[in-house]
Amino acid sequence: MKRPALVLAIGLVGALGPSASATAQSGAGVFFAFGPGQTTVTPVRVHGSLNVDFRGDPGSGCAAAGLCAYAGTVDWHPPAQAALIVNRYVQHGKRRLDGALIFETALFNGGTGAVAQVGRTAPDGSAAVCSDVSPANDPFVGLATRDNKLELGFGPHSDPLGLVPTHCASPLEADIRSVLPGVVLTQRQLARGRLTADLTADRAISAHGFAMRIRSSLLLKLGRPAKQTGGKPPPGTRVRVVHRRFRYLDVQYAVERLSGTVRTLFSGLADDDLCSPLDSCGTSGELTFAPGTTTGRIDLSTEARASRPRRDLLASVGLAKSHRAARAEGFGDLTAHGATISSSFQRRDGSPPCIDSMPVSGASLELVSRAGRLRATYGESSVSGQDPLRTRCPGPGLDQPFGDGGGLLGGSVPLNALAHRRVTIPLDRGAVLSGNGYRARVATGLNLVLRRVRVRERVVTEAIPIYSFGP
């Protein structure tokens, strides 16, 4: 019998490639079915940990960054169970391979974050410690493929783990990913399973104000792969097919411009019981985000039964008027060129200020039409997983809801503004963040200009299988 988490992991494979899809229907249990292509699920036992020891390094610029007084460790002990999902399919006449490692415990507990213990020597010679746990890492780690081989590991070509940063001064995951180990597995090895991927390593690097030693004792022990093909329900499953007609409306927007800056002012919490564990008492600072040149596409979509008036769907995307407008939603990942986040961090005890700046590769944009308005939320990228508020300096992050929509910024416009081909959305709403040792507020925002490039409407008759099984 499969573990429940592995069954759930199988359902997630639809994100890996166009040939796999999953459907589920509640009955006495949950059943996932797959379309054409071949998917294998391999149980994985995870052993060991990943440790990063670091200290301020004059040779790599700690004096200019204000990081010489810091030294510490970041430790990650991953969940003991995982599933390796491999999906093989044909696209445009070529054989393709996608893969992901999904941590089992993380699926239920929201992930396992890294633990940081960072010491600091104050100007008077006293010692202070920041103890923190990073936000839970993403349980779904997309793996790199090349020449129909899979790289099993956490190096620069896989998805980020989201291990660091914490709210303490520390290196970023981007600083160490180039030396994280990986093992390339052939199709034959993936099909056979029953092997150990050795991800052990002991490497030293110096960069961005820190001397770092990265030690990995990770071993991934693969079990026997199980094939999931054909979409056939298990024996005893009753299947009933119903046919329904649906109308789909998709409006695609291109990001034409994102302008302005985001200034986030922050300070340590006043309560010693809340600020002392993170060594944030008596601190203050400013984070400045410059968006650079931002591009991307966002699809604003809505659907309803075909019997519902077409005007209701058009009204949900601002292209008609109706008192019974449907709900529309959209999401897109934005690519940033030349975007940066800069931090300036001060302490009242006379410590040198910490100053850091780093590139930001992208962001996400979520759109929702509700109550006659289009609401937009701008936040961290779902591709890079980069927190747009974190640098190597201590400070707040986006691990708590930041504004009404949970992102960095939010804003809205009346739905009828979408009747124009171009629409400007002021992203000027940012709430106060209080927690994890810091209090912060967004002082300024951005202006987002979207240009409508396509409207597509479809009416489709869908065969919907209804599965039921059990007593």
C-alpha positions as CSV (number, residue, x, y, z in Angstrom):
1,M,0.0,0.0,0.0
2,K,1.4,3.4,-0.9
3,R,2.0,6.0,1.7
4,P,-0.6,8.8,1.6
5,A,2.1,11.4,0.9
6,L,3.4,9.4,-2.1
7,V,-0.1,9.2,-3.5
8,L,-0.4,12.9,-3.1
9,A,3.0,13.4,-4.8
10,I,1.8,11.4,-7.8
11,G,-1.0,13.9,-8.1
12,L,1.5,16.7,-8.3
13,V,3.2,15.2,-11.4
14,G,0.8,17.1,-13.7
15,A,3.0,20.1,-13.2
16,L,6.0,18.3,-14.7
17,G,5.0,18.1,-18.3
18,P,2.2,18.4,-20.8
19,S,1.7,14.7,-21.1
20,A,0.6,14.1,-17.5
21,S,-2.6,15.1,-15.9
22,A,-4.3,14.2,-12.7
23,T,-7.9,14.0,-11.7
24,A,-9.3,13.2,-8.3
25,Q,-12.8,12.5,-7.0
26,S,-13.7,12.0,-3.4
27,G,-15.3,8.7,-2.4
28,A,-14.0,6.3,0.1
29,G,-10.5,7.4,-0.9
30,V,-8.5,9.5,-3.5
31,F,-7.6,8.2,-6.9
32,F,-5.2,9.9,-9.3
33,A,-5.3,9.1,-13.1
34,F,-2.8,10.0,-15.7
35,G,-3.1,10.7,-19.4
36,P,-0.7,9.6,-22.2
37,G,3.0,9.3,-21.4
38,Q,4.8,7.3,-18.8
39,T,5.3,8.4,-15.2
40,T,7.4,6.6,-12.6
41,V,7.4,7.2,-8.9
42,T,10.4,6.0,-6.9
43,P,10.4,6.1,-3.1
44,V,13.6,7.7,-1.7
45,R,15.1,7.5,1.7
46,V,17.0,10.6,2.6
47,H,20.0,10.4,5.0
48,G,22.4,13.1,6.2
49,S,22.3,16.9,6.3
50,L,23.7,20.0,4.6
51,N,25.8,22.4,6.7
52,V,27.2,25.8,6.0
53,D,29.8,27.3,8.3
54,F,30.7,30.9,7.7
55,R,32.5,34.0,9.1
56,G,33.2,37.5,8.0
57,D,36.2,37.5,5.6
58,P,38.3,40.7,5.0
59,G,39.7,39.2,1.8
60,S,36.2,39.0,0.3
61,G,35.0,42.5,1.4
62,C,33.5,42.0,4.9
63,A,34.6,45.5,6.0
64,A,32.8,47.3,3.2
65,A,29.7,45.3,3.8
66,G,29.8,45.5,7.6
67,L,29.9,41.7,8.0
68,C,33.2,41.2,9.7
69,A,31.7,40.8,13.2
70,Y,29.5,37.8,12.2
71,A,30.2,34.1,12.3
72,G,27.8,31.2,12.4
73,T,26.2,28.1,10.9
74,V,23.2,27.2,8.8
75,D,22.1,23.5,9.1
76,W,19.4,21.7,7.0
77,H,18.2,18.3,8.0
78,P,15.8,17.2,5.2
79,P,12.8,15.0,5.8
80,A,13.6,11.3,5.8
81,Q,11.1,10.3,3.1
82,A,10.8,11.7,-0.5
83,A,9.5,10.6,-3.9
84,L,11.4,10.9,-7.2
85,I,8.8,11.6,-9.9
86,V,10.0,11.1,-13.5
87,N,7.8,11.9,-16.5
88,R,8.6,10.8,-20.0
89,Y,6.6,12.2,-22.9
90,V,6.8,13.2,-26.6
91,Q,6.5,16.8,-27.5
92,H,6.8,18.1,-31.1
93,G,8.1,14.7,-32.1
94,K,10.9,14.7,-29.6
95,R,11.2,12.5,-26.5
96,R,11.3,14.6,-23.3
97,L,12.1,14.0,-19.7
98,D,11.1,15.9,-16.6
99,G,11.8,15.1,-13.0
100,A,11.2,16.4,-9.5
101,L,12.0,15.4,-6.0
102,I,9.1,15.8,-3.6
103,F,9.8,15.6,0.1
104,E,7.1,13.5,1.8
105,T,7.0,15.0,5.2
106,A,7.1,18.5,3.7
107,L,3.8,17.8,1.9
108,F,2.0,17.7,5.2
109,N,4.0,19.9,7.5
110,G,4.8,22.7,5.0
111,G,8.5,21.9,4.6
112,T,11.6,21.8,6.7
113,G,13.5,25.0,7.1
114,A,17.2,25.5,7.9
115,V,18.3,26.4,11.4
116,A,20.7,29.3,11.8
117,Q,23.0,30.1,14.8
118,V,24.9,33.4,14.1
119,G,27.2,35.0,16.6
120,R,28.2,38.6,16.6
121,T,31.0,40.5,18.4
122,A,29.7,43.9,19.6
123,P,32.1,47.0,19.7
124,D,32.4,46.6,23.5
125,G,33.6,43.0,23.1
126,S,30.4,41.4,24.3
127,A,28.8,38.5,22.3
128,A,25.3,38.4,20.8
129,V,23.5,35.5,19.1
130,C,20.8,35.4,16.4
131,S,18.9,32.1,16.4
132,D,16.3,31.5,13.7
133,V,14.7,29.0,11.4
134,S,14.2,29.9,7.8
135,P,10.8,29.7,6.2
136,A,9.9,26.1,5.2
137,N,11.6,25.1,2.0
138,D,9.6,24.2,-1.1
139,P,8.7,20.5,-0.9
140,F,8.7,20.4,-4.8
141,V,12.3,20.6,-6.2
142,G,12.3,20.5,-10.0
143,L,15.4,18.7,-11.3
144,A,17.6,19.6,-14.3
145,T,17.7,17.4,-17.4
146,R,20.1,17.3,-20.3
147,D,20.4,14.8,-23.1
148,N,17.5,12.8,-21.6
149,K,19.5,12.3,-18.4
150,L,18.4,13.6,-15.0
151,E,20.6,15.5,-12.5
152,L,19.6,14.4,-9.0
153,G,20.8,17.1,-6.6
154,F,20.5,20.7,-5.5
155,G,23.0,22.4,-7.7
156,P,22.7,25.5,-9.9
157,H,20.5,23.8,-12.5
158,S,17.8,22.5,-10.2
159,D,15.1,24.6,-8.5
160,P,16.2,26.5,-5.4
161,L,15.6,24.7,-2.1
162,G,14.6,27.9,-0.3
163,L,17.0,27.1,2.6
164,V,18.4,30.5,3.4
165,P,18.1,33.3,4.2
166,T,16.9,33.5,7.7
167,H,16.5,36.8,9.5
168,C,20.1,36.6,10.7
169,A,23.2,37.8,8.8
170,S,24.2,34.9,6.5
171,P,25.2,33.9,3.0
172,L,22.3,33.4,0.5
173,E,21.5,30.1,-1.2
174,A,22.6,31.7,-4.5
175,D,26.1,32.1,-2.9
176,I,26.6,28.3,-2.4
177,R,24.5,26.6,-5.1
178,S,27.5,26.5,-7.5
179,V,29.3,24.0,-5.2
180,L,26.3,21.9,-4.1
181,P,26.7,18.3,-5.5
182,G,24.6,16.5,-8.0
183,V,24.5,13.0,-9.6
184,V,23.6,12.5,-13.3
185,L,21.3,9.4,-13.8
186,T,20.7,7.7,-17.1
187,Q,17.4,6.5,-18.3
188,R,18.4,2.9,-17.5
189,Q,19.4,3.9,-14.0
190,L,16.1,5.7,-13.5
191,A,14.1,2.7,-14.8
192,R,15.9,0.2,-12.5
193,G,16.1,2.3,-9.3
194,R,17.6,0.6,-6.3
195,L,20.7,2.8,-6.1
196,T,22.3,5.4,-3.8
197,A,22.9,8.9,-5.1
198,D,26.0,10.1,-3.2
199,L,25.7,13.9,-2.6
200,T,28.4,14.1,0.0
201,A,30.9,17.1,-0.4
202,D,33.2,19.3,1.6
203,R,34.1,22.5,-0.2
204,A,35.3,26.0,0.8
205,I,34.6,29.2,-1.0
206,S,34.9,33.0,-0.2
207,A,32.5,35.5,-1.6
208,H,30.4,38.5,-0.7
209,G,32.1,39.2,2.6
210,F,32.0,35.6,3.9
211,A,34.4,32.7,4.0
212,M,32.2,29.6,3.8
213,R,32.7,25.9,4.3
214,I,29.9,23.8,2.8
215,R,29.6,20.2,4.0
216,S,27.1,17.7,2.7
217,S,26.5,14.2,4.1
218,L,23.4,13.7,2.0
219,L,22.7,10.2,0.6
220,L,19.5,9.6,-1.4
221,K,18.7,5.9,-1.5
222,L,16.3,5.1,-4.3
223,G,13.9,2.2,-4.1
224,R,12.0,0.3,-6.8
225,P,10.3,2.6,-9.4
226,A,6.5,2.1,-9.8
227,K,5.0,3.0,-13.2
228,Q,1.8,5.1,-13.4
229,T,0.5,4.9,-17.0
230,G,-2.7,4.8,-19.0
231,G,-5.2,6.4,-16.7
232,K,-6.8,3.1,-15.7
233,P,-8.7,3.2,-12.4
234,P,-7.9,0.5,-9.9
235,P,-10.1,-2.7,-9.8
236,G,-13.5,-2.2,-8.3
237,T,-13.7,1.5,-9.2
238,R,-17.1,2.6,-10.6
239,V,-16.9,5.1,-13.4
240,R,-19.7,7.3,-14.6
241,V,-19.2,9.9,-17.4
242,V,-21.2,13.1,-17.6
243,H,-21.0,15.6,-20.4
244,R,-21.1,19.4,-19.7
245,R,-20.6,22.4,-21.9
246,F,-18.3,25.1,-20.6
247,R,-17.4,28.6,-21.8
248,Y,-13.8,29.7,-21.3
249,L,-12.6,33.3,-21.7
250,D,-8.9,34.1,-21.5
251,V,-7.4,37.6,-21.8
252,Q,-3.7,37.8,-22.2
253,Y,-1.8,40.9,-21.0
254,A,1.9,41.8,-21.6
255,V,3.8,43.7,-19.0
256,E,4.7,46.9,-20.8
257,R,6.3,48.8,-17.9
258,L,7.0,48.6,-14.2
259,S,8.3,51.8,-12.8
260,G,9.0,53.4,-9.4
261,T,10.9,52.1,-6.3
262,V,9.9,50.3,-3.2
263,R,11.3,51.6,0.1
264,T,10.7,49.4,3.1
265,L,11.6,51.0,6.4
266,F,12.1,48.6,9.4
267,S,13.3,48.5,13.0
268,G,13.7,45.9,15.7
269,L,10.7,45.2,17.9
270,A,10.7,47.1,21.2
271,D,9.9,44.1,23.4
272,D,13.2,42.5,24.5
273,D,11.6,39.0,24.7
274,L,10.7,39.3,21.0
275,C,13.9,41.0,19.6
276,S,16.6,39.3,21.7
277,P,16.4,35.9,20.1
278,L,17.1,37.4,16.7
279,D,19.6,40.0,17.9
280,S,17.4,42.7,16.5
281,C,17.0,45.0,19.5
282,G,18.0,48.6,18.8
283,T,18.2,48.1,15.1
284,S,16.8,50.0,12.1
285,G,17.2,50.1,8.4
286,E,15.9,50.5,4.9
287,L,15.4,48.2,2.0
288,T,15.2,49.7,-1.5
289,F,13.9,47.7,-4.4
290,A,14.4,48.9,-8.0
291,P,12.5,46.8,-10.6
292,G,14.7,47.4,-13.6
293,T,13.2,46.4,-16.9
294,T,10.4,43.9,-16.2
295,T,8.7,41.7,-18.8
296,G,6.2,38.9,-18.7
297,R,2.7,37.7,-19.7
298,I,-0.3,37.3,-17.5
299,D,-3.5,35.4,-18.5
300,L,-6.7,36.7,-16.9
301,S,-9.1,33.8,-17.1
302,T,-12.7,33.0,-16.3
303,E,-15.1,30.1,-17.0
304,A,-18.7,29.1,-16.4
305,R,-21.3,26.7,-17.7
306,A,-22.1,27.5,-21.3
307,S,-25.7,28.2,-20.3
308,R,-24.6,31.3,-18.4
309,P,-24.8,34.5,-20.4
310,R,-21.6,35.4,-22.2
311,R,-21.9,39.0,-20.9
312,D,-21.2,37.7,-17.4
313,L,-17.9,36.4,-18.4
314,L,-16.9,39.5,-20.4
315,A,-17.9,41.6,-17.4
316,S,-15.5,39.7,-15.1
317,V,-12.6,40.9,-17.3
318,G,-13.9,44.5,-17.7
319,L,-15.1,44.1,-21.4
320,A,-18.8,44.4,-20.7
321,K,-21.3,45.4,-18.0
322,S,-23.3,43.0,-16.0
323,H,-24.7,42.8,-12.5
324,R,-23.9,39.1,-12.4
325,A,-20.2,39.2,-13.4
326,A,-18.3,35.9,-13.0
327,R,-15.0,35.8,-11.1
328,A,-11.7,36.0,-13.0
329,E,-8.2,35.2,-11.9
330,G,-4.8,35.5,-13.4
331,F,-1.2,34.7,-12.5
332,G,2.1,35.2,-14.2
333,D,5.8,35.1,-13.5
334,L,7.7,38.3,-14.4
335,T,11.3,38.4,-15.5
336,A,13.4,41.3,-14.3
337,H,16.5,42.6,-16.0
338,G,18.7,44.9,-13.9
339,A,16.4,44.7,-10.8
340,T,18.1,45.1,-7.4
341,I,17.4,44.9,-3.7
342,S,19.6,47.1,-1.5
343,S,19.8,47.0,2.3
344,S,21.2,49.5,4.8
345,F,21.2,48.2,8.4
346,Q,22.3,50.0,11.5
347,R,22.6,49.2,15.2
348,R,22.5,51.7,18.1
349,D,25.6,50.0,19.8
350,G,28.0,51.6,17.3
351,S,28.5,48.5,15.1
352,P,29.5,49.2,11.5
353,P,26.4,49.4,9.3
354,C,25.7,46.4,7.1
355,I,25.3,47.4,3.5
356,D,24.4,44.9,0.8
357,S,22.9,44.8,-2.7
358,M,22.0,41.9,-4.9
359,P,20.1,41.3,-8.2
360,V,16.5,40.1,-8.2
361,S,15.7,37.8,-11.1
362,G,11.9,38.0,-11.1
363,A,8.7,38.3,-9.3
364,S,5.1,37.1,-9.5
365,L,1.9,38.9,-10.3
366,E,-1.6,37.7,-9.2
367,L,-4.8,39.3,-10.6
368,V,-8.3,38.8,-9.2
369,S,-11.5,40.5,-10.3
370,R,-13.9,40.9,-7.4
371,A,-16.7,43.4,-6.4
372,G,-16.2,45.5,-9.5
373,R,-12.4,45.9,-9.1
374,L,-9.3,44.2,-10.4
375,R,-6.9,43.5,-7.6
376,A,-3.2,42.9,-8.2
377,T,-0.7,41.4,-5.8
378,Y,3.1,41.7,-6.5
379,G,5.3,39.2,-4.7
380,E,8.2,36.7,-4.8
381,S,8.8,34.7,-8.0
382,S,7.4,31.1,-8.0
383,V,10.3,30.2,-10.3
384,S,13.3,31.5,-8.4
385,G,11.7,31.4,-4.9
386,Q,13.8,34.5,-4.1
387,D,12.5,36.6,-1.2
388,P,12.6,40.2,-2.6
389,L,13.2,41.6,0.9
390,R,16.2,39.5,1.9
391,T,19.9,40.3,1.5
392,R,23.0,39.0,3.4
393,C,22.3,41.6,6.1
394,P,20.0,40.9,9.0
395,G,16.4,42.1,8.5
396,P,12.8,41.2,7.8
397,G,11.5,39.0,5.0
398,L,8.3,38.0,3.2
399,D,7.8,34.8,5.3
400,Q,4.7,36.6,6.8
401,P,1.8,38.1,4.9
402,F,2.9,41.6,3.7
403,G,-0.2,43.5,2.8
404,D,-3.7,42.4,2.1
405,G,-2.8,39.9,-0.6
406,G,0.2,38.3,1.1
407,G,2.7,39.8,-1.4
408,L,5.1,42.7,-1.3
409,L,2.7,45.2,-2.7
410,G,-0.9,45.4,-3.8
411,G,-3.2,47.7,-5.7
412,S,-6.5,47.8,-7.6
413,V,-8.4,49.6,-10.4
414,P,-12.0,49.6,-11.3
415,L,-12.9,46.8,-13.7
416,N,-14.1,49.2,-16.3
417,A,-10.4,50.4,-16.7
418,L,-9.8,47.1,-18.5
419,A,-12.0,48.3,-21.4
420,H,-8.9,50.2,-22.6
421,R,-6.1,48.3,-24.3
422,R,-3.6,49.7,-21.8
423,V,-4.2,49.9,-18.1
424,T,-2.1,51.3,-15.3
425,I,-2.3,49.7,-11.9
426,P,-0.8,51.6,-9.0
427,L,0.8,49.1,-6.6
428,D,0.7,51.4,-3.7
429,R,-0.8,49.3,-0.9
430,G,1.6,47.7,1.6
431,A,0.6,46.8,5.1
432,V,2.7,47.0,8.3
433,L,4.6,43.8,9.0
434,S,5.3,42.9,12.7
435,G,7.0,39.7,13.7
436,N,10.2,37.6,13.6
437,G,12.1,40.3,15.5
438,Y,11.2,43.2,13.2
439,R,8.5,45.8,12.4
440,A,8.4,47.1,8.8
441,R,6.2,49.1,6.4
442,V,6.3,49.9,2.7
443,A,6.9,53.6,2.2
444,T,6.4,53.8,-1.6
445,G,5.3,51.6,-4.4
446,L,5.3,50.9,-8.1
447,N,3.2,51.6,-11.2
448,L,2.4,48.6,-13.4
449,V,1.3,49.1,-17.1
450,L,-0.3,46.2,-18.8
451,R,-1.2,46.0,-22.5
452,R,-4.0,43.6,-23.7
453,V,-2.6,41.5,-26.5
454,R,-5.3,38.7,-27.0
455,V,-8.8,37.7,-26.1
456,R,-9.7,34.1,-26.7
457,E,-13.1,32.5,-26.1
458,R,-14.0,28.8,-26.3
459,V,-17.1,26.7,-25.8
460,V,-16.1,23.1,-25.0
461,T,-18.1,20.0,-24.3
462,E,-16.2,18.1,-21.7
463,A,-16.6,14.4,-20.6
464,I,-16.1,14.4,-16.9
465,P,-15.4,11.0,-15.3
466,I,-16.9,10.5,-11.8
467,Y,-15.0,7.9,-9.9
468,S,-16.3,6.2,-6.8
469,F,-14.9,3.2,-5.0
470,G,-14.9,1.6,-1.6
471,P,-17.7,0.1,0.4
